[in-house]
Amino acid sequence: MVLVQFCLGGIDLYGEIDACFSPDEKQSIIRWIYDQQVVPNGEGTNILHCGFKGGPFMTIRKTDDTVYEYSNCANLAATYSALACLAILGDDFSRVNRDAIIGALKHLQMPNGRQVSARTSKAGIE
């Protein structure tokens, strides 16, 4: 996701987004970005992992095609990059799960105020 942001950001810096991508191509990239969004599951047990992940390679599937819970995990860098890419591409952010991202961010802040990039378990969280 960060690489996509660097590429789109560079093109946008030169004001060439519309020259490089047709509206259909922009929508295709936007769909791909939203495919990387980790949203709360039915039980809400994955709130620590919500936001955007770096790409489809970040998800590990079991042999029965279900997902290992802790492999489908967003992180701060990918979430920031995804939001920046959506802005560059002119998305309206209507499909961003804001509540899930805010919930995850709350759990990523440590008691001393610093942020961690991602959590891989519930350890140390009240």
ZAZATI-537564 format. One line per field, with one value per residue (C-alpha): residue number from 1; residue in one letter; x, y, z. Coordinates in Angstrom, 2 decimals. Layout:
! residues N
nr c(NUM:...);
rest c(A:...);
east c(X:...);
north c(Y:...);
up c(Z:...);
***
This chain:
! residues 126
nr c(1:2:3:4:5:6:7:8:9:10:11:12:13:14:15:16:17:18:19:20:21:22:23:24:25:26:27:28:29:30:31:32:33:34:35:36:37:38:39:40:41:42:43:44:45:46:47:48:49:50:51:52:53:54:55:56:57:58:59:60:61:62:63:64:65:66:67:68:69:70:71:72:73:74:75:76:77:78:79:80:81:82:83:84:85:86:87:88:89:90:91:92:93:94:95:96:97:98:99:100:101:102:103:104:105:106:107:108:109:110:111:112:113:114:115:116:117:118:119:120:121:122:123:124:125:126);
rest c(M:V:L:V:Q:F:C:L:G:G:I:D:L:Y:G:E:I:D:A:C:F:S:P:D:E:K:Q:S:I:I:R:W:I:Y:D:Q:Q:V:V:P:N:G:E:G:T:N:I:L:H:C:G:F:K:G:G:P:F:M:T:I:R:K:T:D:D:T:V:Y:E:Y:S:N:C:A:N:L:A:A:T:Y:S:A:L:A:C:L:A:I:L:G:D:D:F:S:R:V:N:R:D:A:I:I:G:A:L:K:H:L:Q:M:P:N:G:R:Q:V:S:A:R:T:S:K:A:G:I:E);
east c(0.00:2.84:4.40:1.06:0.94:4.47:3.60:0.28:1.74:4.54:2.12:-0.17:2.75:3.11:-0.66:-0.90:-3.35:-6.11:-3.65:-2.28:-5.50:-8.92:-11.95:-12.37:-8.73:-9.07:-12.16:-10.27:-7.48:-10.04:-11.75:-8.39:-7.68:-11.07:-10.41:-7.53:-9.80:-10.12:-13.55:-14.94:-16.14:-19.57:-18.31:-16.09:-13.15:-10.84:-11.20:-7.45:-6.83:-9.16:-8.03:-6.16:-3.54:-0.59:-2.00:-3.67:-0.43:-0.94:-3.69:-2.78:-5.45:-5.89:-6.32:-10.12:-9.85:-10.71:-8.39:-6.01:-7.37:-4.03:-2.84:-5.68:-4.25:-4.14:-1.39:-0.95:1.32:-0.97:-4.07:-2.53:-1.33:-4.73:-6.50:-3.94:-4.39:-8.17:-7.83:-5.46:-7.87:-10.82:-12.76:-15.56:-14.49:-18.05:-16.85:-14.19:-15.22:-14.30:-15.56:-13.42:-10.31:-10.88:-11.48:-8.25:-6.30:-7.46:-5.99:-2.73:-1.98:0.18:-0.27:2.76:1.09:3.14:1.51:2.44:2.00:-0.06:-1.15:-0.89:-2.75:-4.88:-2.00:-1.69:-5.00:-7.69);
north c(0.00:2.37:1.72:2.51:5.77:6.71:6.01:7.85:10.68:11.20:11.27:13.61:15.90:16.54:16.98:14.03:11.67:12.30:11.99:8.66:6.97:6.80:7.04:3.25:2.67:4.97:3.06:-0.21:1.05:2.37:-1.07:-2.75:-0.38:-1.09:-4.82:-4.33:-2.84:-4.98:-4.45:-5.77:-9.35:-10.24:-10.64:-7.56:-9.64:-8.29:-4.57:-4.41:-5.35:-2.94:-0.37:-1.17:-3.84:-3.53:-5.77:-9.09:-10.90:-9.92:-12.53:-16.14:-18.69:-22.09:-25.15:-24.87:-21.27:-19.61:-16.84:-17.03:-14.26:-12.61:-12.65:-10.40:-7.41:-3.75:-1.35:2.40:2.88:0.99:2.72:6.16:5.23:3.84:7.01:9.17:7.11:7.38:11.17:11.39:9.34:11.54:8.99:10.23:7.96:6.65:3.05:3.77:2.20:5.21:3.74:0.62:2.66:4.93:1.87:0.28:3.50:3.69:0.24:1.14:3.98:2.94:4.28:6.57:8.16:6.59:4.60:1.11:0.23:-2.93:-5.40:-9.12:-10.14:-8.73:-8.96:-5.91:-4.38:-3.73);
up c(0.00:0.81:-2.61:-4.28:-2.30:-3.40:-7.04:-7.00:-4.94:-7.44:-10.35:-8.44:-7.57:-11.31:-11.68:-14.05:-12.32:-14.87:-17.76:-16.47:-15.38:-16.96:-14.64:-14.93:-13.99:-10.99:-9.86:-10.26:-8.00:-5.50:-5.44:-4.83:-1.93:-0.35:-0.76:1.70:4.38:7.51:9.06:12.36:12.32:13.65:17.22:17.14:18.33:15.63:16.45:17.11:13.49:11.69:9.16:5.95:5.40:3.04:0.34:-0.38:0.44:4.11:4.64:5.38:4.51:6.11:3.92:4.26:2.86:6.17:7.33:10.27:12.50:13.25:9.64:8.47:10.32:9.38:10.43:10.77:7.75:5.38:6.77:6.29:2.80:1.80:2.92:1.10:-2.09:-1.88:-1.54:-4.51:-6.63:-5.66:-3.64:-1.36:1.55:1.86:2.22:4.84:8.13:10.26:13.53:13.07:12.31:15.31:17.50:16.33:16.83:20.44:21.04:19.31:21.71:24.61:28.18:27.70:24.65:21.88:19.10:17.96:14.30:14.83:17.49:16.98:20.12:22.93:25.36:27.58:26.53:29.09);
***
